[in-house]
Amino acid sequence: MKLTNKKFIKNIEKKYTFEKKPSVAVAVSGGPDSMSLLFLVNAFVKNKKGNLMALIVDHRIRKNSKEESKYISAYLDKKNINSHILTVDKDNVRKKSMNEARNNRYNLLTDFCIKNNILHLFIAHHKNDNLETFLNRKIAGSDFYGLKSMSELSLYNKVCLIRPLLNFSKETLLDYNKKNNIKYINDPTNLNLVYTRPIIRNFLKNSDQKTIKEINKDFDNMLFYSPYFIQMIFEILLKNIVWIDSKKIVVSIDNVKNLNKISTENIIRRIYQFLFYQSNAPRSKKTRILISQIKKLNFKHFNIKGMIVKKNHDFLTFSR
């Protein structure tokens, strides 16, 4: 699929709602993906007479991360694109893991947006990234919610995250950069097979077309059926709620006990997300332990990630 400024502007105007003169930010790593997104969003902002800020995160994981950030900022300055370097506090760099780096990055990015009244933050994840995430989560045993992988539109720390490139491949972005003479740098960690994602990326790169076709089919089927599964979970939950307020949800224990494990697990996760106002629900292993405990005659109470589950006669009470 060919990618042009005109096509990109038309696409995001159709899908999303912005202010009259939008003030937006783009997360920029300096790699080919984020650089292509930055110049696409820049074209959109110019068309709308808005404001754009490129946010560059110095993650402090590699020795040359500071120099890379400065190089990107200087390059963008020549292109008349405003940029700001956000530096991760060294006290937050302990494990040097991808998960830690991700949390540090998103916290810095969204904090900046909140302080500067920026409602929308663009993220450069693309089709290949979503497929890698799908495989990664499938290996980890994620449910339908996890296997959906990344959404085009989501909320993080009260900032709207937009991923408008999820339908475009890596090759398409590289082609856009080439045609528009956009410079970028390559992150060496993308080739480091110590991490799970590069291993999956390497697997996909070296797989034959038949394997890739089967993986894409599996992913497409999941995307098609997951909304129906999610709707079913909410309908079951709503039909069995006895009492609900901001701090407590009471459901019928008999109906929960008679459901299959997958459905019960998802209901518990949704209850947790409602009570704690966050998307990070308890992991499957802990939830399955709770389910096995609920089915015991002597079950009284259970603490799962700060949520207290108690049995009262024929009801289960979930509370903060």
Protein Blocks (a to p, Z undefined) as FASTA:
>chain_A
ZZdfklmmmmmmmmpccdfbdcdddddehiaklmmmmmmmmmmmmmnopadddddddehl
amklmmmmmmmmmmmmmnopacddddddfklmmnopaklmmmmmmmmmmmmmmmnopabd
cdfbdfklmmmmmmmmmmnopafklmnmpafbdceehiacddfklmpcfklmmmmmmmno
pacdddfklmmckbmklmmmmmmmmpcfklmmmmmmmmmmmmmmmmmmmmmmmmmmmmmp
fbdcfkbccddfklmmmpcfklmmmmmmmmmmmmnopabdcdfklmmmmmmmmmpmklcb
dceehiacddehjaccddZZ
